[in-house]
Amino acid sequence: MTGEAPIVIAIDGPAASGKGTLARRIARHFGLAHLDTGKLYRATALAVLDAGGDPYDAPAAEKAARNLDLSFLDDPRLRGDEVADAASIVAAIPAVRAALLEAQRRFAHHPPGPAKGAVIDGRDIGTVVCPDATVKLFVTASVESRAKRRVKELRESGAEAIYDTVLQGMKERDARDSGRRVAPLSAAPDAVTIDTTLLGLDQVFERASDLIARSIARH
């Protein structure tokens, strides 16, 4: 991509909306690198918890973010609800977001290996991390639908999951993500919203990939 800006696909949305699945598939299809930024916040939260700390402790969370061990990104514990809830808490801390912002932008503008660009999914990619992204998607679904998906995912992994508990936790996480003062979860004004409540995985992919293909052709 010498002399050209890399292709950047920003995919935002709430938990269990399907954005991660879509992002991975889009990356494979178009030969792009993929970064799940939620893992950065989950890994930060996990580091705090492993140290016996409190996710609400801003200095401890900032220290964890600045000294983040990237091997944590593959830790299976990142998928647990305790870490997810803690991640939502540390993600509301401005110093944590500042510490991780540079790494996310570096990945977007200098994707690893032979990739000609990057697909980055999270909560504030199109609004804060990469406001100049080639394509911005906001993937969402009803909270009830997302809770059912999360329960299914947890049960398939062997974990116990009660729908009402998962639903309440998801509502609380949505409120924190959308209501935080710094970089709240929201669709960028120029993002295309895809509601996955009634759509299958292939339908979501076809809709997104068609949009992306047309944008890349003009890039």
C-alpha positions in Angstrom: 0.0 0.0 0.0 3.0 2.3 -0.6 1.8 5.8 -1.1 -1.8 5.0 -0.2 -3.7 5.3 3.0 -4.7 1.8 4.3 -8.3 0.7 4.1 -9.9 1.0 7.5 -13.3 -0.6 8.3 -14.7 0.6 11.6 -17.4 -1.7 13.1 -19.1 -0.5 16.3 -22.0 -1.8 18.4 -23.1 -3.1 21.8 -22.2 -6.5 23.2 -23.5 -9.6 21.4 -24.7 -7.6 18.5 -22.7 -9.8 16.1 -20.0 -7.2 15.3 -17.1 -9.4 16.2 -18.3 -12.3 14.1 -18.9 -9.9 11.2 -15.5 -8.2 11.7 -13.6 -11.5 11.5 -15.4 -12.6 8.4 -15.0 -9.3 6.7 -11.2 -9.4 7.5 -10.8 -12.8 6.0 -12.9 -12.0 2.9 -11.0 -8.8 2.0 -7.5 -9.8 3.2 -7.5 -7.3 6.1 -6.0 -7.4 9.6 -8.5 -7.6 12.4 -8.4 -6.0 15.9 -11.1 -6.7 18.5 -10.6 -3.6 20.7 -12.9 -5.0 23.3 -10.2 -7.5 24.1 -7.9 -4.7 25.0 -10.3 -3.5 27.7 -11.1 -7.0 28.8 -7.4 -7.8 29.1 -6.9 -4.6 31.1 -9.8 -5.5 33.4 -8.4 -9.0 33.8 -5.0 -7.7 34.8 -6.7 -5.5 37.5 -8.7 -8.4 38.8 -5.7 -10.8 38.8 -3.8 -8.3 40.9 -6.6 -8.2 43.4 -7.6 -4.7 42.4 -10.9 -2.9 41.9 -11.9 -2.0 38.3 -13.2 1.4 39.7 -9.6 2.2 40.9 -8.6 4.6 38.1 -4.8 4.6 38.8 -4.7 0.8 39.0 -6.7 0.5 35.7 -4.5 3.0 33.9 -1.3 1.2 35.1 -2.7 -2.1 33.8 -3.6 -0.5 30.4 -0.1 1.1 30.0 1.6 -2.2 30.9 -0.8 -4.5 29.1 0.6 -7.9 28.3 -0.8 -8.7 24.9 -0.6 -12.5 25.6 -3.7 -11.8 27.7 -5.7 -11.2 24.5 -5.8 -15.0 24.1 -6.8 -15.8 27.7 -10.1 -17.8 27.6 -11.2 -15.9 30.8 -11.8 -12.8 28.7 -15.1 -14.3 27.6 -16.5 -14.5 31.1 -19.2 -12.1 32.3 -17.1 -11.0 35.4 -14.4 -9.8 33.1 -16.9 -8.3 30.6 -18.5 -6.2 33.4 -15.1 -5.1 34.7 -14.1 -4.2 31.2 -17.1 -1.9 30.9 -16.1 -0.2 34.1 -12.4 0.4 33.2 -13.5 1.5 29.7 -15.2 4.5 31.3 -12.0 5.7 32.8 -10.5 8.5 30.5 -6.9 7.6 31.4 -7.4 4.0 30.3 -9.0 5.0 27.0 -6.1 7.4 26.4 -3.5 4.7 27.1 -5.1 2.3 24.6 -6.1 4.8 21.9 -2.6 5.1 20.4 -2.2 1.4 20.0 -5.5 1.1 18.2 -4.7 4.0 15.8 -1.3 2.5 15.2 -2.9 -0.8 14.2 -5.3 0.9 11.9 -2.8 3.1 10.1 0.0 0.5 10.0 -1.7 -2.9 9.8 0.6 -5.9 10.4 2.0 -8.1 7.7 0.8 -8.0 4.1 -2.6 -6.8 5.0 -3.8 -3.9 2.9 -5.8 -2.4 5.7 -7.6 -3.2 8.9 -11.0 -4.1 10.3 -11.4 -2.8 13.9 -14.4 -3.4 16.0 -15.4 -1.9 19.3 -17.5 0.8 20.8 -16.0 4.1 19.6 -14.0 3.2 16.5 -16.0 5.3 14.0 -16.4 8.2 16.4 -13.1 8.5 18.2 -10.4 6.0 17.2 -10.7 6.2 13.4 -13.1 9.0 12.5 -11.6 9.0 9.0 -12.3 5.3 8.4 -13.1 4.2 4.9 -16.3 2.5 6.0 -18.2 2.8 9.2 -20.7 0.3 10.3 -22.9 0.3 13.5 -24.1 -3.2 14.2 -26.9 -3.5 16.7 -29.8 -5.7 17.8 -32.5 -5.7 20.5 -31.2 -6.3 24.0 -33.4 -9.3 24.4 -32.0 -10.9 21.2 -28.4 -10.1 22.3 -29.0 -11.7 25.8 -30.4 -14.9 24.2 -27.2 -15.1 22.0 -25.0 -14.5 25.0 -26.8 -17.3 27.0 -26.4 -19.7 24.1 -22.7 -18.9 23.7 -22.1 -19.3 27.5 -24.0 -22.6 27.6 -22.1 -24.0 24.6 -18.9 -23.2 26.3 -20.0 -25.2 29.3 -20.8 -22.3 31.6 -24.1 -21.9 33.5 -26.2 -19.0 32.3 -29.6 -17.7 33.4 -31.3 -15.5 30.8 -32.8 -13.0 33.3 -29.3 -12.5 34.9 -27.6 -12.1 31.5 -30.3 -9.7 30.3 -30.0 -7.5 33.4 -26.2 -7.4 33.2 -26.4 -6.5 29.5 -28.8 -3.6 30.2 -26.4 -2.3 32.9 -23.4 -2.6 30.6 -25.3 -0.9 27.8 -26.1 2.0 30.1 -22.5 2.3 31.2 -21.2 2.2 27.6 -23.7 4.7 26.3 -23.7 7.0 29.3 -20.0 7.4 30.0 -18.6 10.9 29.6 -15.6 9.9 27.4 -16.2 8.2 24.0 -19.7 6.9 24.7 -21.1 4.1 22.6 -22.9 5.7 19.7 -23.2 5.5 15.9 -21.1 7.9 13.9 -23.2 10.3 11.9 -21.9 8.8 8.7 -22.1 5.2 9.8 -24.4 2.7 8.2 -26.5 0.9 10.8 -27.3 -2.8 10.5 -29.9 -4.2 12.9 -29.1 -8.0 13.2 -32.2 -8.8 15.4 -34.0 -10.6 12.5 -31.0 -11.3 10.2 -28.9 -14.4 9.8 -25.1 -14.3 9.7 -25.0 -14.6 5.9 -27.5 -11.9 5.5 -25.5 -9.5 7.7 -22.3 -10.4 5.9 -23.8 -9.9 2.4 -25.2 -6.5 3.3 -21.9 -5.3 4.9 -19.6 -6.8 2.3 -21.5 -5.3 -0.6 -21.2 -1.9 1.0 -17.5 -2.4 1.7 -16.7 -3.7 -1.8 -18.2 -0.5 -3.3 -16.3 1.7 -0.9 -13.0 0.0 -1.6 -13.5 0.3 -5.3 -13.7 4.1 -4.8 -10.7 4.1 -2.4 
